[in-house]
């Protein structure tokens, strides 16, 4: 697991997430024509109260690949 720093809504935050999940987020962002920062900001804005950002990112990646959107 590696800690990464990213800007969301104009302020910096740190995210601790495993490399395979970070790589998956990069693939998702590329497939959607977004930067990773824009994708993270989108996920951050949609997460439920009390869910930490790292967990929300993992769940979003899992949902993307389970839904079959990765192969579309």
Backbone torsions as a table, in degrees:
resi	resn	phi	psi	omega
1	UNK	NA	138.7	-179.3
2	UNK	-128.4	142.4	177.0
3	UNK	-88.1	130.8	179.0
4	UNK	-122.1	147.4	177.7
5	UNK	-107.3	135.4	-177.2
6	UNK	-146.5	150.9	177.7
7	UNK	-94.9	128.4	176.5
8	UNK	-128.4	123.9	179.5
9	UNK	52.3	39.9	174.9
10	UNK	83.2	0.5	175.9
11	UNK	-128.7	149.8	-175.9
12	UNK	-84.7	143.0	174.1
13	UNK	-141.7	159.1	178.1
14	UNK	-107.2	140.7	179.8
15	UNK	-125.4	127.8	173.8
16	UNK	-103.6	113.4	-176.8
17	UNK	-150.5	145.7	-178.4
18	UNK	-67.0	149.1	-178.7
19	UNK	-53.7	-44.1	-179.8
20	UNK	-61.1	-34.3	177.3
21	UNK	-71.2	-39.0	177.7
22	UNK	-62.7	-41.9	177.8
23	UNK	-63.9	-39.9	177.6
24	UNK	-62.8	-41.5	177.5
25	UNK	-62.2	-36.9	176.0
26	UNK	-63.5	-41.0	177.7
27	UNK	-64.9	-43.0	179.9
28	UNK	-63.5	-46.9	179.7
29	UNK	-58.9	-45.0	179.8
30	UNK	-62.8	-42.6	-179.9
31	UNK	-64.1	-29.7	-178.5
32	UNK	-96.1	-1.0	179.8
33	UNK	71.7	31.8	-179.3
34	UNK	-117.6	161.1	167.5
35	UNK	-80.0	160.9	176.8
36	UNK	-62.0	-38.9	179.3
37	UNK	-61.1	-41.0	179.2
38	UNK	-66.7	-40.2	177.6
39	UNK	-63.7	-45.0	179.3
40	UNK	-61.7	-41.5	178.7
41	UNK	-62.9	-39.4	178.0
42	UNK	-63.4	-46.7	179.1
43	UNK	-64.1	-41.1	179.0
44	UNK	-59.7	-42.9	-178.6
45	UNK	-69.1	-23.2	-176.1
46	UNK	-99.3	-6.5	-174.3
47	UNK	-74.3	150.2	-179.7
48	UNK	-72.0	150.6	176.1
49	UNK	-57.8	138.9	178.5
50	UNK	88.7	-10.5	177.9
51	UNK	-91.4	123.3	-179.5
52	UNK	-73.8	157.5	-173.6
53	UNK	-62.1	-41.8	-179.7
54	UNK	-60.1	-43.2	177.8
55	UNK	-64.8	-42.6	179.5
56	UNK	-61.0	-38.2	178.7
57	UNK	-66.7	-43.2	177.9
58	UNK	-61.8	-44.7	-179.3
59	UNK	-65.7	-37.7	177.9
60	UNK	-64.4	-41.9	177.8
61	UNK	-65.0	-44.5	178.6
62	UNK	-59.6	-45.3	179.4
63	UNK	-60.8	-43.2	-179.0
64	UNK	-58.9	-49.2	-176.8
65	UNK	-74.5	-35.1	176.8
66	UNK	-66.9	-32.5	-177.1
67	UNK	-76.3	-10.1	179.6
68	UNK	85.5	3.2	-179.2
69	UNK	-65.9	-23.9	-178.8
70	UNK	-66.9	-30.2	-178.3
71	UNK	-94.6	-4.3	-178.0
72	UNK	-78.8	NA	NA
